[in-house]
Structures are given as structure tokens and as C-alpha cells.
């Protein structure tokens, strides 16, 4: 029931996913609004509806949403995962409330100090994981190390990267060019069970010289919003320039297939949503503008995360690090 296009686009995407993946899908929300959008064949095969009469508003404070208990569709969705009736949850609703429910209903994994939002960036060399994207604006060095482990596990399990390279976002590639947080985090990442590539710069967020980039949530969220704005500006400027003359229009027609290809690579809908990593369950939150295509992509990512045991992989890696530290 969350997002600008709910429930129509959410249901449409779920029905498409139900035809693609060998899984059962549960639509949680106002049954009177959902039922007319679901065909009888889908319901009979692998789509269920669970009624929840209230919705978390997009501007509702996370604390207020949690206090309302299980009456909202978002809370009920998380309870299904918590109670073992579902393996993953997706919502295009209030991201702050989604994070709160992830932490309270599912709870952080043992040894995880802070779960993190991971975003998938359409970098030059392929999709790249960037975290944290806003869950933790102030971080400790050991948190960044845990983000690196979680991001590496996600890149391997969901994106299929054999040995993900992890970079630490800083103002220069040299180890000496970081603030206190980066200086303290660098040796921790270097000793973690990951392929640590050292410091990376802001340009690497799009050039994609590594597979995972780690930063605190303040920097990550600013970078994310900057990238979104830059993409809209560039494509808007190209569209405007293409109408300035006959020659420009002809050139635009010739370049249209390539521009469409590039825009497709930068489309957030290709990746579906941002996983909350570090909790005892698979959870994805989508963009407020989520449509059916984004829902299918989110379901694909969730399906892979469950089948590749992403949560277990993260838990074992963190336990290994904590065990090594305890042995020192």
C-alpha cells in the first residue's frame, strides 16, 4: 500500500513476478482495494492476500508507525517474516518506518552494531553496491568494517560477483587522505575477510573500479541524491539540446538507441530497491515512484538473497570476525 503508485503498480508487479519465480507472494494491505486488481488464476496458483486496514503515511514519524503495532500493512508484512510465514519483505512506503520495523520486528543479527541501507549503483563496469545510504549518519570505524562485509556478501550472493572488491570512500586514494573515521576504519577493512582495494574517491561512485563502496550514511545519502539529480539534469539537458535545430533533431534520432541504452543502465527500476543489510531477514525498500518493473526487480533480488542464504552468509562472516577479535 506504500508509494506513489500503490496499490495498482505494486500488485501489477507482483503478478508479473508470480509468473516468473517459483515462489508464493503475499499482498498485504486493504483487501477491498487489492482484490479487484488480482485475477482468480493468480490467487489460485501462488498469490495470497493478507488484510491490513491501515497504512503508514509517507511523512509519518517511524516511532509513531511502530507504536501503532500490527494494524498497518508494513507492520503486518514484517510480522509475516518474523513469524516464518514469509522469507522476504518489500515495500515502497516510508523508508524511515521500514528501517525501524526491520530493526524492531526482525532484529539485528548477532554481532551487528547497526544495519545499513545498501543501494545499487549503475556504474560503468556494472552494478555496484554502496552502503550506508542513510541509515546511520554518524558511524564508528567498526561499523564501516561491518558494512564492508555485508556489502561484499550482497554483491556476491545477489549480483553474482565472484570476488567483490571493496573500496572505502575518501577524498583521495592515499591512506593519509582521510578524516579520523577513515583513518581508523582502514586497518579494520584491511584485516576483514573481504577483498579490500583501499581508498576510493567520489568519481569511483560512477566509474565503478570496485564492486562495493563503503561510507557513512550521511555521505552515502548525499551522494545518492546528487547522482539522482545529476542523471535527471543530464538527460533533461540532452532532451532540450536535441530540439534546438534541425541538425540537432536529426542527430538525436541517430543517437536515440544508444541514449535509451544508457538511460536503461541508469534506471533505478532495474535493481528494484535498497536492501536493509544486517537484520534477521531479507528486506527491501523501494523508491516512492516504484512501478511494476521495479517490483519485479525487487522480487528477483529478494529471491536470490533467500536462495543464496544472504542472511546466513553475513551472520557467519561477522561471527568469524568477532571470534578472531575475541581470540586476540
N, C-alpha and C positions, 0 to 999 in steps of 0.2 A: 504493500500500500504506500510505500515511500517513493519520492522522486517526482519530477515534473510531469511524467507521462504515465503515472500509475492510476489504476491497475492495468490499463489496456496493454501498454507495451511490455510490462513485466510478465503478464500472462501470455502474450503472444510469443515472447522469447522462451518462456518455459515450455510451451507446447512444441516449439521447434527443437529445443534441447531434448525433450522427451522422445522425439522421433530419432534422435541421433545417438544418445548414450544409453547404455544398458544400466539404467538406474530408475528409482522411483522419485517422483518430485511431489513436494507438498507445498501448495499455495496457502499462505497464512494471511488471513485478513477478513474483511467483511464478505460473508458468504453471498449476500444478496447482490453485491457488485461483481463478484468473481464468477459465479455460476453461469450467467449468460455468455461469458467470454470463453467458456471451456466446452468443447464438443463432447458428446457422450462417449465416443470411441476412446478419446484420450483418458477420460475418467475411468473407464472400464479397464484400460490397459495399465498405465503407470503414472497417473496423476491423481492426487488426492487434494481435498480442501479441508483445512482446519480453520474454524471460525474464531476470529478475534475482533471484537466490535470497535475497539479504539485504536487510534493511530498516534505515533509520536510525531509531533509537529516539527517541521524543519528548523524552526527557531527555538524549540523547547530546550531548556537547560537540561543537561544529562542527568543531574541529580534528581530533578523533578520527574524525568521519564522513568528512572529506576524506582523511585518511590511509589509510582502508580502500580507497580507489581506486574503480574502476568496478564493484565487486561488488554495490552496493546499487541499489535501484530509483531512488532520487533521483539518484545519480551517473550512472547509465546514461541517464536522461531528459535530463540536461544535455548529455551527450556526443552524443546524437542531434541536439540543436540546434546544438551546436558544429561537428559534422561535416556539417551541411547536410541531414541526414535528417529533420529536423522544423523547423518555423518558430517554435514556441512551446512552453513547458512549463508545466504546472500541477501543484501538489502541495498536499495538505492536511496535510503532515507537519511536521517540526521546522523552525520558521521561521528559527532561527539557522543551521542547517546549509544551509537553502535559500539564504539570503543569501550564505553562504560559497561555495557552489557557483556562484551567479550571478556572483560576482566572480572566482573562480578558473577555472572552466570557460569562461564566456563572456567575461570580462574587461571592465573599464570602457571606455566609449567614449573616444576621444582627447579630451583636454581636460577630462574629468570627474574631479574630485578625489575625490568619494565618491558612489556610487549611493545611492538613498534608497527607503524603503518609502513608497508612496502609498496612503492609504485613501480610500474613497469614502463621504462622509457624507450621510445623508438629510436635508438642510437644508430649511427651509421653502419656499424658492424653487426647489427641485430639487437633484439630486445635486451635491455639491461635493467637490473634491479637497483633501486635507490631507496635507502632507508636510513634514518627515520624520516617520514614525510609529514610529521606534525603531531605525533602522539606525545612526544617528550621534548619540550622546547629547551630545557636545561638538562644536560646529561653529565654523567660521570664517565671516566675513561673505561671502566669495566663494562659499562652499558654498551659502549661502541663496539667493544670486543664481542659481546653477545649478539649485537645487531649483525656483525660480520658473519658469525657462524650461522645465524638464521637466514640471512640473505643468500649465503652460499648454498645452503640446503635447499632453498626455494628455487634458485637458479638451476640446480642440478635436477631436482625432482619434477618441477613443473615446466621449465623452459628447455630441459634436455641438454644442458651444457655439461660436458663430461667432467672437466676440472675447472670450475669457475675461478677466475682471477678477481681478487678483491682489492679495491683501492680505498684509501682514506682521503676524503675531500679536504684540501687545504689551499693555501694561497701560493704554493709552489711545490715542485716535486722533491726538492731537497728536504731532508729531515729537519733542518734548522728553521724552516719557514712555516712554522705553525704557532698557534697560541698554546696556552698551558694545557688545554684539553687535548689537543692533537699531540703535543709532545709526550704527554703521559699515556695516551692510548696507543701510540705507535709500537712500543715494545710488546704490549699485550696482544695486538693483532699479529705481530711477527711470530709470537710463540703459540698462537691458536692453531687448531687443526684445519687450516684453510690455505689456499694459495694466495698469500699476501703479496701484492705487487707494489706496495709502498704508497707514498702520497700521490694524489692526482689533483688536477686543477679543474676549475669550473668548466673549461672548454671540453673536458672529457665527459661531461654530462651528455653531450650530443655526439661527440666523435666516437665514443664507445670503445676506448682502448682497453677497458676492463669489463668484466661481466657484472660486478656488484660494486656500488659506491656507497660508502658509509659516511654519515654525518649526523649532527644533532637535529632534532625536529624543527628547530627554528630556521636553520639554514636550509634544510630539506624542503620545508613548506614554501619558503620564499623562492627557492629555485624552481619548484614545481609551478607556482603561479606565474613566474617570469616566463618559463617555457611555454605555458599555455597562451599567455598574452603575445609572445613573440610569434608563435605559429599563426594566430589569428591576424596579427598585423601583417606578416609577410604575405600570406595568401590573399588578404584583403588588398594589399598594395599591388600585387600581381594582377588581380582582377581589375582594379582601377586602371592600371597602366595598359591593360590589353584593349581598352576601349578608347584610347586617345587618338588613334588614327587608323586608316585602312590597313596600313602595313602592320601595325600592332595587332589588329584583329586577325590578320592572316597568320602572323607568327604565333599568336595564341592558339589558333586552331591546330597548327602543326605540332605545337608543344603540349597540347591538351592531354594526350595519353600519358606522357611522362609526368606531367604535373599531377594528374589523377593518381598515378602510381605512388609518387612521393607523398601526396596527401593521405593516401591509404596507409602508408607505413607510419604516419604520424597520428593516425586516428586512435583515440583512446578506446574506442569500441572494440578494437582488435584484441584488447587484453582484459576487458570486462570490469575490472575493479581492483582495489588495493587490498591485499590480504593483511589481516592482523596476525603477525607472527609472534609466537611465544606464549600462546594460550592453549588450553587442553581441548582443542577442537579446530576445525577448519572454518574460517570465517572471512568473507569478502564483502567489502562495502563498495558500492558503485557510485559513479558521478550522478549528480542530481538530474542531469539531462539524459540519463540512461534510457536507451531504447531496446527493441527486441534483439538487435545484433549484439549489443553489449551484454545482455543477459545470457545469450548463448555462449559467448566467450568466457564469461564468469563461470558458467556451469562447466565448461571444458576445463578451466583451470582448477576448479574445485574437485572435479572428477579425478584429474591426475594427482592432485595433492592427497586425496584419500587413498588411491590405489598405490601410490609410491610411499605411503606412510610418512608424509612430511612431518607430522607432529612427533612421531616416534623418533625420526631421524634427528630432529632438533633436540629432543629430550636426551637422547643418548650422547650427542656431541657435547651438550652442556654438562652432563654428568661426568663425562670423561675429563673435561677441563677442570671442573670442581674437584674431582678426585685427585688430579695431578697437583693442584694447588694445596690440597689438604696433606698430601704426602711430603711436601717440601719442609 
